[in-house]
Amino acid sequence: MPTINGSDVKRVVVACDAGMGSSVMVASTLRSKLSPLGIEVVHTPVDEIPADASVVMCHQGLAQRAQTKVPDTVVIPFAIFMGDPAFAKVENAIKTGQTLES
């Protein structure tokens, strides 16, 4: 199971599949919170997750597919697009240096 210390996170990828725009909003919200901490946040289709992603966030229905694409990268699934506790978990881990795991 991949793990990463929050202080080692440099790039968060928000991966999607449906193309309905919800994950773009997630990426934008995360970018506004994490950019001041020096973290790059990008949005990409789940089949195009870059190998240099520190953490991948995606809807829980895509988590297994994302993990297959980047097996050594932490994948954090979320259930709802706005206000899911997974977003605060990632933000807090980055701020405090806590461990994140898939």
N, C-alpha and C positions, 0 to 999 in steps of 0.2 A: 504494500500500500504506500503510494508516494506521500511524502511529507515535505513541508518547507517551513522555515521560520519566517514569521511575518516581516522581520527586518531584512530578509533576503529577497523579498518580492520587488521586482523592478517593472514587470509588465503583467497586467491583468487583461485577459481576453474574454469578452462576452460573446459567446457563440450562439448562433441561432439556426433555425431551419425554415420556419414558416414565412419569413419575410413580411410580417404584418406590422413591423415597426415597434413592437413592445420592447424588444431587446435593444433597439437603438436608444430608447428612452432610458433603459437601465444603464447602458454604457455612458450616456450623457450624465446621468445622476452620479454614477461612480466616479467619472472623470472629474466632476466638480469637487468631490470630496477627497479624491486621492491625488490629484495633480499637485496641490500644495505640498504634498509629502514626497514629491519627486517620482511618483508612480505613473507610468504610461498606461492608459486604458484604451483598448481598441475593440472594435466590433468586427466580427468575421463570421462567415458561414461555418457550421460545424465541420464540414468536410475540408475546410481550408485553414484550420487552426495552425498558426505558425509554431515551429519547433522551439522558438525562444520564449514562449509563454511561461511565466512563472506560475500563474494560477489561471485556470479556466473556470468561468462561471457560465452555467447554461441551465435551461429548464430541466427538471428532473427526468423528463421523457427522453432527453438527449444525452444524459450523463454517460451511459454505457458506450454510446457511439463516440462521444468525445474522448473518453478514456482509451478507447481502441486507437484513436488517431494519435494521441500523445500519451502513451502508457506510463511514462516516467514523470508526468506532470500532475500536480494536484488539480482535481476537478471538484468543484463545489456546486452541487445542484441547488436549485431553488424551485419552490412550488408556485409562488405568485410573483408577478412582475413588479409590483410596487409594495414596499414595506415588508418583504420577506426577511426573517431573521438572518438568513445567510449573508445578506449584504452587510449588516452590522457586524457579523462575526468576522468577515474578511477585513473590514475597515479597522476593527479593534485589534485584530491580530497584527496588522501592519503597524499600527500606532504603538503597540505595547511589546512587539517581538514575540508574540505567542505562536505556537505551532499550529499550522493548518495541515489537514490530511484529507485525502479523498475518502 
